[in-house]
Amino acid sequence: MAESGKNKTKSSSPSSGFLNRSFTMHASMAESKVHLFFKNPPPLSHNRAAPLSKFHNSMDSVKGKVKKLRSLFESKPSSSSSTLPSPKESCPKPVLRPTKSIGSGFINPTIRLPGTEDRIVVYLTSLRGIRRTFEDCYAVKMIFRGFRLWVDERDISMDAAYKKELQNILKVKNVTLPQVFIKGKYIGGADVIKSMFEMGELAKILDDFPRRQPGFACNACGDVRFVPCGNCSGSRKVFDDDEGSLKRCFECNENGLIRCPGC
């Protein structure tokens, strides 16, 4: 037993020595590497210094460009810029020139509506199919009603004969509404009437016309200007006793209406 123990100790001693030798060899190699690292460090600082130098160079170039721009803007003003007024100086007030009076003369005195020298005639429409046209017609109608004047309103939607009449007067096929005639002379459309009203020229032209009572309305038509035909009661047909058949009533228009006799 003792011999076996001696053998074990003898066999274990060389392995432990081998381990000790390997450990010391690795330790010595590590120490040598550390010594070499600190003695001759890798050129990392050189690699990092390169981008830093490039950055400083780019900043220097940017500063140079900024200085050039500042020199341009801070240069002495030229002769052309010296004529411009400074912000501290007061700008001259604009001179208002008198505009040409619209009411001094009619728009087109050559266009006339015979038989209407004593009234105001407005061609318009009461249909709301085209919103802009209806709003213009309504605005012109309200302007004249504000003066408390009687206006001969000729609604082309109630009687197609008024449209043909206006086309013959203006010598155009496509007419715009509204169209205004005062004392038989052609004035213009909604834009002209609105501008004349705002400038006070329309009131001067309408001084000669008689005024109506406030809130006055025709008892027969309610200011619609049309009433049903009394001959056919608005049916546009009458019975002919001689022929024993129905015929077209020639006293009313295509809608079975006639002009209000009270207006």
C-alpha positions in Angstrom: 0.0 0.0 0.0 2.8 2.3 0.9 4.5 1.6 -2.4 1.3 2.4 -4.3 1.1 5.7 -2.5 4.6 6.6 -3.4 4.0 5.7 -7.0 0.9 8.0 -7.0 2.9 10.9 -5.6 5.7 10.2 -8.1 3.2 10.1 -11.0 1.4 13.3 -10.0 4.5 15.4 -9.5 5.4 15.7 -13.2 1.9 16.7 -14.2 1.7 19.5 -11.7 5.1 20.7 -12.8 3.9 20.8 -16.4 0.9 22.9 -15.4 3.0 25.3 -13.4 5.4 25.7 -16.4 2.5 26.4 -18.8 0.9 28.9 -16.5 4.2 30.7 -16.1 4.8 30.7 -19.8 1.4 32.2 -20.5 1.9 34.8 -17.8 5.2 35.8 -19.1 3.8 36.1 -22.7 0.9 38.3 -21.4 3.4 40.5 -19.5 5.5 40.9 -22.6 2.5 41.9 -24.7 1.3 44.5 -22.2 4.9 45.8 -22.0 5.0 46.1 -25.8 1.5 47.7 -25.9 2.5 50.5 -23.6 6.0 50.8 -25.1 4.8 51.0 -28.7 1.1 51.9 -28.7 -0.8 51.5 -32.0 -1.2 54.6 -34.1 -4.8 55.2 -33.1 -4.3 58.9 -32.4 -3.0 59.4 -35.9 -6.2 57.8 -37.4 -8.4 60.0 -35.2 -6.5 63.1 -35.8 -7.1 62.9 -39.5 -10.9 63.4 -39.5 -10.4 66.2 -36.9 -8.1 68.0 -39.1 -10.5 67.7 -42.0 -13.3 69.0 -39.8 -11.3 72.1 -38.8 -10.3 72.7 -42.4 -14.0 72.6 -43.5 -15.0 75.0 -40.7 -12.2 77.4 -41.8 -13.5 77.3 -45.4 -17.1 77.9 -44.2 -15.9 80.9 -42.1 -14.1 82.3 -45.1 -17.3 82.1 -47.2 -19.3 83.8 -44.5 -16.8 86.6 -44.3 -17.0 87.1 -48.1 -20.8 87.3 -47.9 -20.6 89.8 -45.0 -18.2 91.9 -47.1 -20.7 91.9 -49.9 -23.7 93.0 -47.8 -21.7 95.4 -45.7 -20.2 97.1 -48.7 -21.0 100.8 -49.4 -24.4 101.4 -51.1 -24.3 102.1 -54.8 -25.7 105.2 -56.4 -28.9 103.3 -57.4 -29.6 102.2 -53.8 -28.9 105.6 -52.4 -31.9 107.0 -54.1 -34.2 104.6 -52.2 -35.8 106.2 -49.1 -34.6 104.9 -45.7 -37.1 103.2 -43.4 -36.9 106.1 -41.0 -37.9 108.6 -43.7 -41.6 109.1 -44.1 -43.0 107.8 -47.4 -44.8 110.4 -49.5 -48.5 110.3 -49.3 -50.2 109.1 -52.5 -52.0 111.7 -54.5 -55.6 110.8 -55.1 -56.8 111.7 -58.6 -60.5 112.3 -59.2 -62.1 109.4 -61.0 -64.2 109.9 -64.1 -67.8 110.3 -63.2 -69.9 107.5 -64.6 -73.1 109.5 -64.4 -71.7 112.4 -66.5 -72.6 110.4 -69.5 -74.5 107.3 -70.3 -72.6 104.2 -71.3 -73.9 104.0 -74.8 -76.3 106.8 -75.8 -76.7 105.3 -79.3 -78.8 102.4 -77.9 -82.3 103.6 -77.0 -85.5 102.0 -76.0 -88.4 104.0 -77.7 -91.5 104.8 -75.7 -89.8 104.6 -72.2 -88.5 108.2 -71.8 -90.5 108.7 -68.6 -89.6 105.5 -66.8 -86.9 103.0 -65.7 -86.9 99.7 -67.5 -85.1 96.7 -66.1 -84.8 93.4 -68.0 -84.3 90.6 -65.5 -85.3 87.1 -64.6 -86.9 85.6 -61.5 -85.7 82.1 -62.1 -83.0 80.8 -59.8 -81.4 78.4 -62.3 -78.2 80.5 -62.5 -77.4 81.7 -59.0 -75.1 84.6 -60.1 -77.6 86.0 -62.6 -80.5 85.8 -60.1 -78.4 87.5 -57.4 -77.5 90.3 -59.8 -81.1 90.8 -60.9 -82.3 90.8 -57.3 -79.6 93.3 -56.2 -80.5 95.8 -59.0 -84.2 95.5 -58.2 -83.5 96.2 -54.5 -81.4 99.2 -55.3 -84.3 100.9 -57.2 -86.8 99.9 -54.6 -84.6 101.6 -52.0 -85.2 104.8 -53.9 -89.0 104.1 -53.7 -89.3 104.3 -57.5 -91.7 102.5 -59.8 -89.7 100.3 -62.2 -90.9 98.7 -65.3 -89.6 95.2 -64.6 -89.6 93.0 -67.7 -89.1 89.4 -66.6 -88.0 87.3 -69.6 -88.8 84.1 -67.7 -92.4 85.2 -67.5 -92.6 86.4 -71.1 -90.2 85.3 -73.8 -91.1 88.3 -76.0 -89.0 90.5 -73.7 -85.9 88.4 -74.5 -86.4 88.9 -78.2 -87.0 92.6 -77.7 -83.8 92.9 -75.7 -81.8 91.0 -78.4 -83.1 93.3 -81.1 -82.2 96.4 -79.1 -78.7 95.3 -78.1 -78.0 93.6 -81.5 -76.7 90.5 -79.7 -77.9 86.9 -79.5 -76.7 86.0 -76.1 -77.7 88.7 -73.6 -76.7 88.9 -70.0 -79.1 90.0 -67.2 -80.0 92.4 -65.8 -80.0 95.3 -68.3 -81.1 98.7 -67.3 -82.6 101.6 -69.4 -83.2 105.0 -67.8 -85.2 107.6 -69.7 -85.0 105.5 -72.8 -81.2 105.4 -72.7 -79.1 102.3 -72.2 -77.1 102.3 -68.9 -75.7 98.8 -68.5 -75.7 95.7 -66.3 -75.4 95.0 -62.6 -71.8 96.1 -62.2 -72.5 99.5 -63.7 -75.6 100.1 -61.5 -73.7 99.0 -58.4 -70.8 101.3 -59.0 -73.0 104.2 -59.8 -75.0 103.6 -56.6 -71.8 103.4 -54.5 -70.4 106.6 -56.0 -73.7 108.6 -55.6 -74.2 109.1 -59.4 -77.3 107.0 -59.6 -79.1 109.2 -57.1 -78.4 112.3 -59.2 -79.9 110.7 -62.3 -83.0 109.6 -60.4 -83.9 112.9 -58.8 -86.5 113.7 -61.5 -88.6 110.6 -60.9 -91.6 110.7 -58.4 -91.3 108.6 -55.2 -93.9 106.2 -54.0 -95.1 105.7 -50.5 -93.0 103.4 -48.3 -94.3 99.8 -48.5 -96.5 100.4 -51.5 -97.3 97.4 -53.6 -99.8 96.9 -56.5 -103.1 95.5 -55.2 -103.7 93.6 -58.5 -100.4 91.7 -59.0 -98.4 92.4 -55.8 -95.6 93.9 -57.8 -95.2 90.7 -59.9 -96.2 92.7 -63.0 -98.2 89.8 -64.4 -101.7 88.5 -63.9 -103.6 85.5 -65.4 -105.3 86.2 -68.7 -109.0 87.1 -68.2 -110.0 85.8 -71.6 -108.8 82.2 -71.1 -108.2 82.2 -67.4 -104.6 81.3 -68.0 -105.3 78.1 -70.0 -104.2 79.7 -73.3 -107.2 78.1 -75.1 -110.7 79.5 -75.9 -113.7 77.9 -77.4 -114.8 79.1 -80.8 -118.5 78.9 -81.2 -118.5 79.2 -85.0 -116.1 76.3 -85.5 -117.1 74.4 -82.4 -113.5 73.8 -81.3 -110.8 75.1 -79.0 -108.3 77.7 -80.3 -105.2 79.4 -79.0 -105.8 82.6 -77.0 -103.9 85.4 -78.6 -104.3 87.8 -75.7 -101.8 86.1 -73.4 -98.3 84.9 -73.6 -96.9 81.4 -73.6 -97.6 81.1 -69.9 -101.2 82.3 -70.0 -100.3 85.7 -68.4 -100.8 89.3 -69.4 -99.2 92.5 -68.1 -100.9 93.8 -64.9 -103.3 96.6 -66.0 -102.8 98.3 -62.6 -99.1 98.7 -63.0 
